[in-house]
Amino acid sequence: MSIPYETLIRPVVSRLAAEHRIRGGAAAEAMLIAIGLQESRFLHRDQVVTGKKPGTIGPATGFWQFERGGGVRGVMRHPASRGVARLMADDCAIPFDEEAIWTSFTRPEGDELACAFARLLLFTDPAPLPRAAPGEAAAAWDYYIRNWRPGKPHRRTWDGFWAQALESIGA
């Protein structure tokens, strides 16, 4: 599995910091990597569901596995994120519409917007991001659970993904 750190995560986090004053750096990058690994392993832009009918997508899409009525809607409506979300969608030539954004996450062209939405979802949490450090795996897990609210969380894989995220960013 290839982590799109230099080509996607780092540039998006840096852009959000520079243009919108949404704190960037190691903590944000580590969380995005660990969550992407946990949710999709950076392999699947469409949720893998046993028995899903061919041609249907979802219920979650993108490397960070956003649901249309969950994370996508939340980022689009939250006062801390909606303005930046709209600007990012405009910049990506995606209508500011739940269906259009959610569907865009299934394609490589939607990766930048999906990454921005993932960072914006973390930004809506008033608590500070966990530090990008080995001893912060449990705090990072709690932060992930609180914000992503995964249906079937797998704690046993998190610590390894957190360590991989830290290695990816050189922490």
N, C-alpha and C positions, 0 to 999 in steps of 0.2 A: 504494500500500500504506500502510496506517495502522498505526503502531506504538502498541500499547496501553501507553504509558509511564505517563501520569498515572492511567489507569483500572485498570491491572492490575499492572504491574511495580513501580512505585514503592510502591504500597500493600502489596503482598505482601512485598517486601524490607524495608520499614519494620516491618511486623508481625513478621516473623521476628526482626528485630533487637530490637525492644522486648519481645516475649514470650518469646523463646527464646535471646537473646544470640548470634544468628548474625549476624555483622558485615554491616551494610548499607552504604549509601553508593554513591558514584559507581562504584567498581570493580565491585561486584556488579551494579549496574544496567546498566552498559555491557556486561559480559559477557552478561547475559541478553538484551539487545537484539541484540547482534551474533550470538549463537547462534540466536536466533529468526529473524533475517533470513536467516542462512545455511541453516537447516534448512527453513523453511517460508515465508519472506518474510511471515510473519504473515497468510498467505492460506489455508493448508491445515491443517486439524486431523487429516486422515487422509492418510497417505503416498500420493503420486501414483506409481503403478506401472503401466507399460505392460502391458496384457493382464490386469489384475486383474479377477477375476470380479465382476460387479455384486452388491452386498449384502455383500461381504467388506470387512473393515477391516484396516488395517495393511500391512506388518508394524510400522510405527511410527505413533504417534498424538500429537496435540497440537502446538501451535506449536513445541515443542522436540523433536518427533519421537522419543519414547521407545518403545523396544521392550519388550514385556511381560517377556521373560526377560533383558533387559539392564538398562537404566536403571531401570525400575520395580522390578524385583527387587533391584537393587543398592541403591537408596535404602531400600527396605523392610527390608533385612537388615543394612546397614552400622551398626556400633555408634554412629557419630557422628550418624546421621540417622534411624534407625528410630523412636525415641520421638517425635520431632517429626513425622515422616511420619504416624504413627498418629494423633496429635492433630489434624493438619490434615485427614486423611481423615474423622475423626469430626466435626469442625467443618463439613465440607462434606457430611455425611450420606452418605458413600461408604464401603461396607464395606472393611475393611483386607484386601483380597484383590487379587492381581495382576491378574486379569481385570477386576474391577470398576473398579479405578483406571485401568488402561490404556484401557478402553472409555470411561470418563468423559471422558478427554482429547479425545474426538472431538466433544464438545458444548460450546457456550459456557459452560454451567454448570460444566464441568470445567476451565475456564481458570485459575482461582485455584489449584486443586490442582496442575495441570500446572506453573504458574509456581513454586509452592513446591517441587515435586520437582526442577525444574531448578536452583533455588538450592541445595537440599539436596545434589544431586549435586556441584555445585561445592564445597560445604562439606566433602565427604568427602576432598577433596584436601588433604594436609597442607601443600602449598606455598601461599604467599600469592597472592591474586588479583593479576593484573597491574594496574598503575596505569591509571586512566582518562586516558590521554594519547596524543597522536598518535604519539609514538615507541615506543609499546608494542604496536603491531599484531602484530609477529612473536611477541612473548611471549604475547599474547592468543591467537593462532592455536595456538601450542604447547600452551597450557592447554586450549583447546577440544579439540584432537586427543587429548590424553592422557585427558580425561574423557569425551568423547562417543564416541570411537573410531568415527567415521563410516565407512561402507562405501565411499563414493565421495567423498572430500573434494575440494573445489574451492577451492584456495588463491587462484586468480585473483580470486574475488569477495570474499574476506575483508577486504582493506584498505578497500574502499569501504564495506562494512557496518560495519566498526569506526569509520570516520569518521562515518558516519550515526548510529551509537550515541552517539558523543561529542557530536555536534550535538544529539541528542535530549535529552540530560541537561544540556546547557549547559556541557560541559567544554571 
